[in-house]
Amino acid sequence: MKFMLKDGLIHIVENHGLPNNTIEGSVEAPGLDGFALSYSVNGGKFKKLSGKIIIPKEEAKKTELSLVVKGVKDNEVIFFKSDTLPLTHAVILGKSLEDSYPEALKYLLKEIKEIKEFVGLTKKELHGNMLDLVTTFEEIIRKGSLF
């Protein structure tokens, strides 16, 4: 995930993540050299911004997300705010799970293929592993988490 601070707003320029997991995003802050930056998630306590905004999994389980970044330099204080973003298990910061799965599945298929070549699994064994993988994804959708 990548955030950009511009014109008093927090823009999400790249987004990805899975529900109920801690989300981390790098921050681009053009023109804010010398400012001490801190951020707040959902109105919580401000934390020092050290290049990344970290949204704990507890906050990702809530129904909405809002971010505020505060910049302080000498006597100057500026704020950047995000829109309040609705969070559900179907939509993660504007990206549907269905859009996220192809990328994850391609990665897992590549890994399974490499493991198969290394271990020498049969086609039937590999098919069983893929069925287990699909079952796991279905469980994630149903529960929102494996835990």
Steps between C-alpha positions, in 0.01 A plus 500: 500500500621850427369833634577847366455818702384783277273806531390412854384154393634148533481337159518122466704449184548125534279267699507137592457293808283224637229538764588456864872545443729784600534737205819695441545780253790717398450877501609754243502855636632736233589845630491403867873485567578596857148425627461250785215277384263291711180315414175390659280208397125531565542791740752317718817628658755657263807283429830614352509443125825331406438451129205259543145522620406180682131416531469225763277204422263610779432822307460308171218299661296816562234621258688812393847645485616860525855631514646831611862605456636794697813688399681732742788733412591779743166677566333368185252211531331347196252215472425252224177297518361205310139451409327253729532170316245223555658164577327169442624150434410548132678832448841590633581865442329502163629169367268198496624164620416354161753742349758408763466123465634457145831653604520287815397184315758555225768535765384187684475299176856600411621397846313167483645432154851564631435276801356231273810508283720483810305226681358319198128503588262314273226681312238344731686619812536849353126508421425410864725784617316746273162386640634563852614846390158588357332374819731723705411807289129420538546481877676837500208655309243344734674582830705802395805329649648159564526576871 
